[in-house]
Amino acid sequence: MKKICSLILFSLFAASFLPNAADAYIDRKNAVVRIMNKAAGKVQTVTLPVGKNAQFEKLNMVVRSCKQTDPFDAEDFYMFIEVETDTDGKIFSGWMSANEPGDNPLQNADYDLWLVRCEQ
């Protein structure tokens, strides 16, 4: 009986150090973002490669990371992006979630930007 209890306790202890499959993410090479130009009243969908500078109108953007949740988990996408303009400098730097666009959006006087998905 003592051996069984020890085995169970050891199994529970060891399992606490194993990575959780629900915490797995898949790195993707492109971020698909939607950008709204408020002055023009236009919304465009743009694909941005991870790690490369991209420009859209007045915005200079660099996506540092774009991740997808594990395929067996509820689908969500996360992106770390840095956005700047020539006149204002850096206007946003942080993570965005496709499922929660209102949690950490870029809201600027001229532009709104949010993540749609990450893709290969």
C-alpha positions, 0 to 999 in steps of 0.5 A: 500500500505504501508503494502504491501511495508513493507511486501515485504521489510521484506521478502527480509530482512529475506531471506538474513539471511536464508541459501542458499541451493546452499551452502549446503554440505554433509559430507562423510566418505571416500575420494577417491584419486589418487596418482602418484608415479613419480619414479615408473611411477605408478598411484593408486586409494586409499580410505582414511577414514576421521579422520584416519591416512593412509599410502601409500608408503612414504606418511602419510595422514590424511583426516580431511574433505570430502564434496560433494555439494548439490545433486541439485547443480553441483556435486563437492567434497572437501577434507581437507588433511594433508600429510607428509613424514618421511624425509620431514615432512609436505609437504601439508595441505589444501583443494582440489577440484575434479572439479579443481584439478589444483587449489591446488594440492599436487605436490612433487618431488616424488608424485602427489595426487589429489581428485577423489570423496568423498563417504559414 
